[in-house]
Amino acid sequence: MVFSSFEFLFRFLPVFLVIYYLIPKKWKNLVLFAASIAFYTVGEAGYVLLLLASVLVNYFFGRAMYQTPEEGRGKKQLLLLLAALGYDFGMLFFYKYSGMTDKLPLGISFYTFQSAAYIIDVYRGGIPAEKSLVKFGTYLTMFPQLIAGPIINYSEVRLKMNGRTVTLQQFEDGLKLLVIGLASKVVIADRIGMLWNNIQGIGFESISTMLAWMGAFAYSIQLYFDFLGYSLMAMGLGAMLGFEIPRNFFHPYISKSVSEFWRRWHITLGRWFRDYVYIPLGGNRKGKVRTMCNLLVVWALTALWHGASGNYLVWGASLLVLLMLEKLFFLPYLEKSKVVGHLYLLFVVPLTWVAFAIPDVKQIGVYFTRLFPFFGTAGAVNQQDYLRYLKDFLPLFFLGILFATPYPAAFYKLIQRKWLGNVLMIGLLGLSLYYLAISTNNPFLYFNF
């Protein structure tokens, strides 16, 4: 059961919301906790006990570990911290990297990072250990962001766990975010993703250079609007429940450098690595050599977080090289430029996504010989093949480029409280439901992580 499905939109969500709004405040956490477990069970019944085990382990370790900042931290707290993190990352490693299981539990990468953030913050004394098992379970399993984030720190929702109200305006704003996220997914991401699917079906050896570049840009747009769509729907659902879920994207494709791009892309994951890996290692405070080493560790872990296959290592290594070159040489020039930085970003980022998208490292090499035919010995192909797809996908490229900029969001802010804004939302919802009705089920891409 995914957000972009009739089952969720017209069965699960309405029934849940009616119960949630009618129930007294003191029971809202319990209802949300139970609904989240039910939501997960529908999608991944075989691993629901693993999710509940994560709740119990981190709850009890957090309670046993917590000391106030005045009391300090002793050996006991350190051992409990290591034991809890050992369990969290041990489970993640077993299911994701050991090769001993053939299926990855839904959302394990995301709820593991939330568990780890909670247990580290309790150890540091930044937040008190949650005394209520229901409140902690609600935080860790909250269905709007359980499967693919955003990654929420407990400090961001702790006060709301003690009591929250949802105004009519909050509900309306959340519903509109839900519609915008749904449209991002089914109107743009799923439709332009068909080009990438077609290219895979043709075979990389048989495509022209022009079609290869169209495929790289199409996948870049698909991945962005797919993940953005999920994140916006999560934020909208959170608002409808009385929570403020942090944003995960901030127009990354308008960046002037890869460094800036990754500050704007998957913001909560970047924040996690910054707060719990990069800064504890010393950040950029101990010289350039140490900074480069810290970046190496962060990007090695980022690549491994996505998966252990060779393409993710190639993807992470390429980004690390670009980031290091920028920090050592190019960044001042890119940031000063009004045009060159943007063109550079739009050239290199789709190349990195090619490595991200193709599981077989050998096939990555084949694809690059199509992107840059002067580096390979490519066989004869139909150099006009891209014309068959240009007519169908050119409007989607235009939409992807337009809505990757801040201008549509700025325009929407001007009209969102007016009748035109409501008409726009009704139109987006109708268009989204139409494409849902005529298409097959397309789960969010980040469900694989």
C-alpha positions in Angstrom: 0.0 0.0 0.0 1.7 3.2 -1.2 0.5 6.8 -0.9 0.0 7.0 -4.7 -2.7 4.3 -4.7 -6.5 4.3 -4.6 -6.3 1.8 -1.7 -4.5 4.3 0.4 -6.2 7.5 -0.7 -9.8 6.3 -0.6 -9.8 3.5 1.9 -7.0 3.6 4.5 -6.6 7.4 4.8 -10.3 8.5 5.1 -11.1 5.7 7.7 -8.1 6.5 9.7 -8.7 10.3 9.7 -12.3 10.0 10.8 -11.2 7.9 13.8 -8.2 10.1 14.5 -10.2 13.3 14.6 -13.1 11.9 16.7 -10.9 10.2 19.3 -10.0 12.2 22.4 -6.5 13.8 22.5 -5.1 11.3 25.0 -5.7 8.4 22.6 -4.4 10.0 19.4 -0.9 8.6 19.8 -2.2 5.1 20.4 -4.5 5.3 17.3 -1.6 6.7 15.2 0.7 4.0 16.5 -1.8 1.2 15.8 -2.6 2.6 12.3 1.1 2.8 11.4 1.6 -0.8 12.4 -1.5 -1.8 10.3 -0.2 0.3 7.4 3.2 -1.4 7.6 1.6 -4.9 8.0 -0.4 -4.5 4.7 2.8 -3.8 2.9 5.3 -6.0 4.7 3.6 -8.3 7.2 6.7 -10.6 7.4 8.8 -7.9 8.9 6.4 -6.1 11.2 7.9 -7.9 14.2 11.3 -6.6 13.2 9.9 -3.1 13.3 8.3 -3.6 16.7 11.6 -5.1 18.0 13.4 -1.9 17.0 10.8 0.1 18.9 11.2 -2.0 22.1 15.0 -2.3 22.0 15.6 1.4 21.5 12.9 2.4 24.0 14.3 0.2 26.8 18.0 1.1 26.1 17.1 4.7 26.0 15.4 4.5 29.4 18.3 2.5 30.9 20.9 4.9 29.5 19.5 8.4 30.2 21.3 10.7 32.6 20.8 14.4 32.8 23.7 16.6 31.6 24.5 17.4 35.2 24.8 13.7 36.1 27.2 13.2 33.1 27.9 10.1 31.2 29.7 7.1 32.5 30.9 3.7 31.3 27.4 2.2 31.7 25.9 4.8 29.4 28.6 4.2 26.8 28.1 0.4 26.9 24.4 0.8 26.6 24.9 3.2 23.6 27.2 0.7 21.9 24.8 -2.2 22.5 21.8 -0.3 21.1 23.7 0.9 18.0 25.1 -2.6 17.6 21.6 -3.9 17.4 20.3 -1.2 15.1 23.1 -1.3 12.6 23.6 -5.1 13.1 20.0 -5.7 11.8 20.5 -3.2 9.0 23.8 -4.9 8.0 22.3 -8.4 8.2 19.3 -7.6 6.0 20.9 -5.2 3.6 24.5 -6.4 3.2 25.0 -9.9 4.4 23.5 -11.6 1.4 21.8 -14.1 3.7 18.3 -12.7 2.9 16.7 -12.2 -0.4 14.4 -9.3 0.6 15.0 -6.0 2.2 12.4 -5.0 4.9 10.6 -1.9 3.9 11.9 1.3 5.5 14.7 -0.4 7.5 17.3 2.1 6.3 15.1 5.0 7.4 13.8 3.8 10.8 17.3 2.5 11.7 18.7 6.0 11.2 15.9 7.5 13.3 16.5 5.0 16.1 20.2 5.7 16.0 19.7 9.5 16.1 17.3 9.1 19.1 19.6 6.8 21.1 22.7 9.1 20.4 20.8 12.2 21.4 19.7 10.5 24.6 23.3 9.5 25.3 24.5 13.1 24.7 21.8 14.4 27.0 20.3 16.5 24.3 16.8 15.0 24.9 15.3 13.1 27.8 14.5 9.5 27.3 10.9 9.1 26.4 9.0 7.4 29.2 5.9 6.4 27.3 6.3 3.4 25.0 3.3 4.5 23.0 4.8 7.9 22.3 8.1 6.5 21.3 6.5 3.8 19.1 4.4 6.5 17.5 7.5 8.5 16.7 9.5 5.6 15.2 6.6 4.1 13.2 4.6 7.1 12.1 3.3 6.0 8.7 3.6 9.3 6.8 7.4 9.0 6.8 8.0 5.4 7.9 8.9 3.9 4.6 11.1 6.6 2.9 11.6 9.5 5.3 12.1 12.3 5.8 14.3 11.3 8.7 12.9 13.1 11.8 14.8 13.8 15.0 12.8 13.1 18.2 13.4 16.7 19.3 11.4 17.9 16.4 8.2 16.1 17.4 8.6 15.5 21.2 6.4 18.4 22.3 3.7 17.4 19.8 3.7 13.9 21.2 2.4 15.4 24.5 -0.6 17.0 22.8 -1.6 18.6 19.5 -4.5 20.1 17.7 -5.2 20.3 14.0 -6.9 23.4 12.8 -9.0 23.6 9.6 -6.3 25.7 8.0 -3.6 23.1 8.9 -5.8 20.4 7.4 -6.3 22.3 4.2 -2.6 23.2 3.8 -1.7 19.5 4.5 -4.2 18.3 2.0 -2.8 20.7 -0.7 0.7 19.4 0.0 -0.6 15.9 -0.4 -2.1 16.7 -3.8 1.1 18.5 -5.0 3.2 15.5 -3.9 0.8 13.1 -5.6 1.0 15.1 -8.9 4.8 15.3 -8.7 4.9 11.5 -8.5 2.2 10.4 -11.0 2.1 13.3 -13.5 5.8 14.0 -13.9 8.0 11.2 -12.3 6.0 8.1 -13.4 5.4 9.4 -17.0 8.9 10.6 -17.8 10.2 7.5 -16.1 8.7 5.5 -19.1 11.5 6.9 -21.3 14.2 5.4 -19.0 12.2 2.1 -19.0 12.1 2.1 -22.8 15.8 2.7 -23.0 16.5 -0.2 -20.7 14.2 -2.4 -22.8 16.0 -1.4 -26.0 19.4 -2.2 -24.5 22.2 0.3 -23.9 24.3 -1.1 -26.8 21.6 -0.1 -29.2 20.8 3.6 -28.4 22.2 6.7 -30.0 24.2 9.3 -28.1 21.3 11.7 -28.2 18.9 9.2 -26.8 21.5 8.3 -24.1 21.6 11.9 -22.9 17.8 12.1 -23.0 17.7 9.0 -20.8 20.2 10.5 -18.3 18.2 13.7 -18.0 14.9 11.8 -17.8 16.1 9.6 -15.0 17.4 12.7 -13.1 13.9 14.3 -13.4 12.1 11.0 -12.5 14.2 10.4 -9.4 13.8 14.0 -8.2 10.0 14.2 -8.6 9.5 10.7 -7.3 11.3 11.3 -4.1 10.1 14.9 -3.8 6.5 13.7 -4.3 6.8 11.2 -1.5 8.4 13.8 0.8 5.7 16.4 0.1 3.0 13.8 0.7 4.7 12.9 4.0 4.8 16.6 5.0 1.1 17.0 4.0 0.0 14.0 5.9 2.0 15.1 8.9 0.3 18.5 8.9 -3.1 16.8 8.7 -2.1 14.9 11.9 -0.7 18.0 13.7 3.0 17.5 13.1 5.5 19.6 11.2 7.7 17.2 9.2 10.9 18.8 7.9 11.4 19.4 4.2 13.7 17.1 2.3 14.4 19.1 -0.8 15.1 22.7 -1.6 15.2 23.1 -5.4 18.5 21.2 -5.8 18.8 21.6 -9.6 19.2 25.3 -9.4 22.5 24.8 -7.5 25.9 26.1 -8.9 28.0 23.2 -7.5 27.7 19.6 -6.4 28.4 20.8 -2.9 25.4 23.0 -2.9 23.3 20.4 -4.7 23.9 17.9 -1.8 22.9 20.6 0.7 19.6 20.9 -1.1 19.0 17.2 -1.9 17.7 14.7 0.7 18.3 17.3 3.4 17.4 15.1 6.4 19.9 12.4 5.3 22.6 14.9 4.8 21.8 16.4 8.2 22.0 13.0 9.8 25.5 12.3 8.4 26.6 15.9 9.4 25.4 15.6 13.0 26.3 12.0 13.7 29.4 11.4 11.6 31.0 14.4 10.0 31.0 16.8 12.9 32.0 14.1 15.5 35.0 13.3 13.2 36.1 16.9 13.3 34.2 18.3 10.3 36.3 21.0 8.6 37.9 22.3 11.7 41.2 20.3 11.5 42.7 21.3 8.2 42.2 20.3 4.6 43.7 16.8 4.8 41.4 15.9 7.8 38.4 17.4 6.0 39.0 15.3 3.0 39.3 12.2 5.1 36.1 13.0 6.9 34.4 13.5 3.5 35.7 10.2 2.4 34.2 8.5 5.4 30.8 10.3 5.0 30.5 9.5 1.3 31.6 5.9 1.7 28.9 5.5 4.3 26.3 7.4 2.2 27.1 5.0 -0.7 26.8 2.0 1.5 23.5 3.3 3.0 22.0 3.1 -0.5 23.3 -0.4 -1.1 26.4 -2.6 -1.2 26.4 -3.2 -5.0 29.2 -1.9 -7.1 27.2 0.8 -8.8 26.5 2.6 -5.5 30.3 2.6 -4.8 30.9 4.0 -8.2 28.2 6.6 -7.6 29.6 7.6 -4.2 33.2 7.7 -5.4 32.3 10.0 -8.3 30.5 12.4 -6.0 33.4 12.3 -3.6 35.9 13.2 -6.3 33.7 16.1 -7.5 33.2 17.4 -3.9 37.0 17.2 -3.2 37.8 19.0 -6.5 35.3 21.7 -5.7 36.6 22.2 -2.1 40.2 22.3 -3.2 40.0 24.3 -6.4 36.7 25.1 -8.2 34.2 26.2 -5.6 35.0 29.9 -5.5 34.8 30.2 -9.3 31.6 28.2 -9.5 29.9 30.3 -6.8 30.8 33.6 -8.5 29.5 32.6 -11.9 25.9 33.3 -12.8 25.9 30.8 -15.7 28.9 28.4 -15.7 28.1 26.9 -12.3 24.5 26.0 -13.3 25.7 24.5 -16.6 28.4 22.5 -14.8 25.9 21.2 -12.3 23.3 20.2 -14.9 26.1 18.4 -16.8 27.7 16.4 -14.0 24.8 15.4 -11.8 22.9 13.4 -14.5 26.2 11.5 -15.1 26.3 10.5 -11.5 22.7 9.4 -11.6 23.5 7.1 -14.5 25.8 5.1 -12.1 23.1 5.2 -9.4 20.4 3.9 -11.7 22.3 1.0 -13.4 23.0 -2.0 -11.1 25.6 -3.6 -13.4 28.9 -1.8 -13.4 29.8 -3.2 -16.8 26.5 -1.8 -18.2 27.4 1.6 -16.7 30.5 1.5 -18.8 28.4 0.6 -21.9 26.1 3.5 -21.2 29.0 6.0 -20.9 30.3 4.8 -24.3 27.0 6.0 -25.7 27.1 9.3 -23.8 30.7 9.9 -25.0 31.0 7.7 -28.2 34.6 9.0 -28.9 35.7 7.0 -25.8 34.5 3.7 -27.1 34.1 1.4 -30.1 30.3 1.5 -30.3 28.6 -0.4 -33.0 26.4 1.2 -35.6 23.0 2.3 -34.2 20.1 4.3 -35.4 21.2 7.9 -34.9 17.6 9.1 -35.4 16.1 6.9 -32.7 15.6 9.8 -30.3 13.1 11.4 -32.7 10.6 8.7 -31.9 10.6 9.8 -28.2 11.1 13.5 -28.5 7.5 14.3 -29.4 6.0 12.3 -26.5 8.5 13.3 -23.8 9.4 16.9 -24.7 6.4 18.4 -22.7 7.5 16.3 -19.7 11.1 17.6 -20.0 9.6 21.1 -20.0 7.5 20.4 -17.0 10.4 18.8 -15.1 12.7 21.8 -15.8 10.0 24.3 -14.9 8.9 22.8 -11.7 12.5 22.1 -10.6 12.9 25.9 -10.3 11.4 28.1 -7.4 9.1 30.0 -9.7 6.0 27.8 -9.7 6.1 27.6 -5.9 6.4 31.4 -5.7 3.4 31.8 -7.9 1.4 29.3 -5.9 2.1 31.2 -2.7 0.4 34.2 -4.3 -2.8 32.3 -5.1 -3.0 29.5 -2.6 -5.6 31.3 -0.4 -7.6 32.5 -3.4 -10.2 30.7 -5.5 -7.6 30.2 -8.3 -5.5 28.2 -5.9 -8.4 25.9 -5.1 -9.2 25.4 -8.8 -5.6 24.6 -9.4 -5.6 21.9 -6.6 -8.8 20.4 -7.9 -7.3 20.2 -11.4 -4.1 18.6 -10.1 -6.0 16.1 -8.1 -8.2 15.2 -11.1 -5.3 14.8 -13.4 -3.4 12.7 -10.8 -6.3 10.4 -10.3 -6.7 10.0 -14.1 -3.1 8.9 -14.4 -3.4 6.6 -11.4 -6.4 5.0 -13.1 -4.7 4.3 -16.4 -1.3 3.3 -15.1 0.1 0.2 -13.4 1.3 0.4 -9.8 4.6 2.3 -9.6 6.1 2.2 -6.1 8.3 5.1 -5.0 11.9 4.6 -6.1 13.3 5.0 -2.6 11.2 2.1 -1.3 14.2 0.1 -2.5 16.4 1.5 0.3 
